[in-house]
Amino acid sequence: MQTIKFVYWQDDNMFLGYLEENPDYMTQGETLDELKENLKDIYKELTSGVIPSVRKVSELEVV
């Protein structure tokens, strides 16, 4: 099983969030569990190649 980090917050009665590595693709849910399911769907779409030109976040080591 793989785990990925996500960022979320509650705005009024909705939970909003995005995958940490893909902040351009936000989603929402009425509950935190619904938000997590929607984030899983986005992850599947992003990793399947269906969405072209996906921006990613990475780390660069500098000295």
TORKE-925606 format. One record per residue: residue in three letters; x, y, z of N, C-alpha, C, O in turn; residue number from 0. Coordinates in pm, whole numbers, plus 50000, padded with zeros to 5 digits. Layout:
% TORKE-925606
{"Ala"; {X; Y; Z}; {X; Y; Z}; {X; Y; Z}; {X; Y; Z}; NUM}
...
***
This chain:
% TORKE-925606
{"Met"; {50084; 49882; 50000}; {50000; 50000; 50000}; {50088; 50124; 50000}; {50185; 50132; 50075}; 0}
{"Gln"; {50054; 50218; 49918}; {50128; 50343; 49906}; {50051; 50454; 49978}; {49928; 50454; 49977}; 1}
{"Thr"; {50121; 50545; 50038}; {50056; 50661; 50099}; {50110; 50787; 50033}; {50227; 50794; 49994}; 2}
{"Ile"; {50025; 50886; 50021}; {50065; 51015; 49968}; {50011; 51124; 50060}; {49910; 51104; 50127}; 3}
{"Lys"; {50078; 51236; 50063}; {50036; 51346; 50150}; {49936; 51435; 50078}; {49944; 51455; 49956}; 4}
{"Phe"; {49842; 51488; 50156}; {49747; 51583; 50099}; {49726; 51697; 50198}; {49748; 51683; 50318}; 5}
{"Val"; {49685; 51809; 50144}; {49658; 51930; 50222}; {49507; 51951; 50220}; {49444; 51939; 50115}; 6}
{"Tyr"; {49448; 51981; 50336}; {49304; 52004; 50338}; {49269; 52107; 50444}; {49346; 52136; 50535}; 7}
{"Trp"; {49148; 52163; 50428}; {49095; 52256; 50524}; {48943; 52254; 50513}; {48886; 52206; 50415}; 8}
{"Gln"; {48878; 52306; 50617}; {48733; 52312; 50616}; {48690; 52456; 50593}; {48738; 52547; 50660}; 9}
{"Asp"; {48599; 52476; 50498}; {48546; 52608; 50467}; {48394; 52598; 50476}; {48330; 52538; 50390}; 10}
{"Asp"; {48338; 52655; 50579}; {48195; 52640; 50610}; {48164; 52492; 50627}; {48219; 52428; 50717}; 11}
{"Asn"; {48078; 52435; 50543}; {48038; 52296; 50559}; {48109; 52202; 50463}; {48072; 52085; 50453}; 12}
{"Met"; {48211; 52250; 50391}; {48281; 52168; 50293}; {48428; 52150; 50333}; {48488; 52238; 50393}; 13}
{"Phe"; {48482; 52035; 50298}; {48624; 52009; 50312}; {48686; 52025; 50174}; {48637; 51968; 50077}; 14}
{"Leu"; {48793; 52102; 50165}; {48863; 52124; 50039}; {49005; 52073; 50053}; {49060; 52073; 50163}; 15}
{"Gly"; {49064; 52029; 49943}; {49200; 51981; 49952}; {49261; 51947; 49818}; {49195; 51950; 49714}; 16}
{"Tyr"; {49391; 51915; 49824}; {49467; 51877; 49705}; {49581; 51786; 49747}; {49621; 51783; 49863}; 17}
{"Leu"; {49633; 51712; 49652}; {49749; 51628; 49676}; {49872; 51718; 49686}; {49888; 51809; 49605}; 18}
{"Glu"; {49956; 51695; 49782}; {50072; 51782; 49806}; {50158; 51796; 49681}; {50208; 51905; 49654}; 19}
{"Glu"; {50176; 51690; 49607}; {50261; 51695; 49487}; {50189; 51754; 49366}; {50253; 51781; 49264}; 20}
{"Asn"; {50060; 51774; 49374}; {49982; 51825; 49261}; {49884; 51933; 49308}; {49763; 51911; 49304}; 21}
{"Pro"; {49934; 52047; 49353}; {49847; 52150; 49410}; {49752; 52215; 49309}; {49660; 52286; 49349}; 22}
{"Asp"; {49773; 52193; 49180}; {49686; 52254; 49079}; {49550; 52186; 49069}; {49459; 52239; 49007}; 23}
{"Tyr"; {49535; 52068; 49130}; {49414; 51989; 49115}; {49343; 51975; 49249}; {49368; 51882; 49325}; 24}
{"Met"; {49253; 52070; 49276}; {49179; 52070; 49403}; {49048; 51995; 49389}; {48995; 51980; 49279}; 25}
{"Thr"; {48997; 51947; 49502}; {48865; 51885; 49505}; {48800; 51917; 49638}; {48859; 51985; 49723}; 26}
{"Gln"; {48679; 51868; 49657}; {48605; 51897; 49780}; {48517; 51780; 49818}; {48496; 51687; 49740}; 27}
{"Gly"; {48465; 51785; 49939}; {48372; 51684; 49987}; {48293; 51739; 50105}; {48338; 51829; 50175}; 28}
{"Glu"; {48175; 51683; 50125}; {48094; 51726; 50238}; {48149; 51672; 50370}; {48122; 51728; 50476}; 29}
{"Thr"; {48227; 51563; 50363}; {48294; 51507; 50481}; {48441; 51485; 50447}; {48479; 51488; 50330}; 30}
{"Leu"; {48521; 51463; 50548}; {48663; 51436; 50525}; {48679; 51304; 50448}; {48766; 51294; 50363}; 31}
{"Asp"; {48596; 51205; 50478}; {48603; 51078; 50406}; {48569; 51096; 50259}; {48634; 51035; 50173}; 32}
{"Glu"; {48469; 51177; 50228}; {48434; 51203; 50088}; {48548; 51275; 50017}; {48580; 51245; 49902}; 33}
{"Leu"; {48609; 51370; 50086}; {48724; 51440; 50027}; {48835; 51342; 49996}; {48895; 51349; 49888}; 34}
{"Lys"; {48864; 51250; 50087}; {48970; 51151; 50064}; {48938; 51063; 49943}; {49028; 51033; 49865}; 35}
{"Glu"; {48813; 51024; 49927}; {48775; 50944; 49810}; {48794; 51024; 49681}; {48843; 50970; 49582}; 36}
{"Asn"; {48757; 51151; 49683}; {48775; 51236; 49566}; {48923; 51256; 49535}; {48962; 51262; 49418}; 37}
{"Leu"; {49006; 51266; 49637}; {49150; 51279; 49617}; {49208; 51151; 49556}; {49299; 51158; 49472}; 38}
{"Lys"; {49156; 51036; 49596}; {49201; 50909; 49537}; {49166; 50905; 49388}; {49245; 50858; 49307}; 39}
{"Asp"; {49047; 50955; 49353}; {49008; 50960; 49212}; {49101; 51050; 49131}; {49143; 51015; 49021}; 40}
{"Ile"; {49135; 51166; 49187}; {49227; 51257; 49119}; {49363; 51189; 49102}; {49424; 51199; 48996}; 41}
{"Tyr"; {49410; 51122; 49206}; {49539; 51053; 49198}; {49539; 50952; 49084}; {49635; 50944; 49007}; 42}
{"Lys"; {49432; 50874; 49073}; {49422; 50773; 48966}; {49428; 50839; 48829}; {49496; 50790; 48739}; 43}
{"Glu"; {49356; 50950; 48813}; {49357; 51020; 48685}; {49494; 51079; 48654}; {49540; 51072; 48540}; 44}
{"Leu"; {49558; 51137; 48753}; {49689; 51200; 48731}; {49796; 51097; 48697}; {49885; 51125; 48616}; 45}
{"Thr"; {49789; 50981; 48757}; {49893; 50880; 48734}; {49864; 50791; 48614}; {49951; 50715; 48570}; 46}
{"Ser"; {49743; 50798; 48562}; {49707; 50712; 48448}; {49752; 50772; 48315}; {49755; 50702; 48213}; 47}
{"Gly"; {49786; 50900; 48313}; {49825; 50963; 48189}; {49708; 51025; 48113}; {49727; 51077; 48004}; 48}
{"Val"; {49589; 51019; 48169}; {49470; 51075; 48105}; {49479; 51227; 48097}; {49437; 51288; 47999}; 49}
{"Ile"; {49534; 51288; 48201}; {49548; 51434; 48205}; {49687; 51472; 48153}; {49787; 51432; 48212}; 50}
{"Pro"; {49694; 51548; 48042}; {49825; 51585; 47987}; {49891; 51699; 48067}; {49824; 51776; 48134}; 51}
{"Ser"; {50020; 51706; 48057}; {50100; 51816; 48114}; {50075; 51840; 48262}; {50049; 51952; 48304}; 52}
{"Val"; {50083; 51735; 48340}; {50062; 51744; 48484}; {50185; 51806; 48548}; {50297; 51757; 48531}; 53}
{"Arg"; {50166; 51913; 48622}; {50277; 51977; 48696}; {50301; 51899; 48823}; {50208; 51848; 48885}; 54}
{"Lys"; {50427; 51889; 48861}; {50464; 51816; 48983}; {50556; 51899; 49070}; {50619; 51993; 49022}; 55}
{"Val"; {50564; 51864; 49196}; {50654; 51928; 49290}; {50763; 51827; 49325}; {50733; 51709; 49347}; 56}
{"Ser"; {50886; 51872; 49330}; {50997; 51784; 49365}; {51093; 51861; 49453}; {51070; 51977; 49486}; 57}
{"Glu"; {51201; 51795; 49491}; {51303; 51860; 49573}; {51434; 51862; 49498}; {51465; 51771; 49421}; 58}
{"Leu"; {51511; 51966; 49521}; {51641; 51983; 49458}; {51743; 52006; 49568}; {51727; 52096; 49650}; 59}
{"Glu"; {51847; 51926; 49570}; {51951; 51944; 49669}; {52055; 52040; 49615}; {52109; 52020; 49507}; 60}
{"Val"; {52082; 52144; 49690}; {52183; 52243; 49649}; {52288; 52255; 49759}; {52260; 52237; 49877}; 61}
{"Val"; {52405; 52284; 49716}; {52516; 52293; 49812}; {52562; 52436; 49824}; {52655; 52465; 49900}; 62}
***
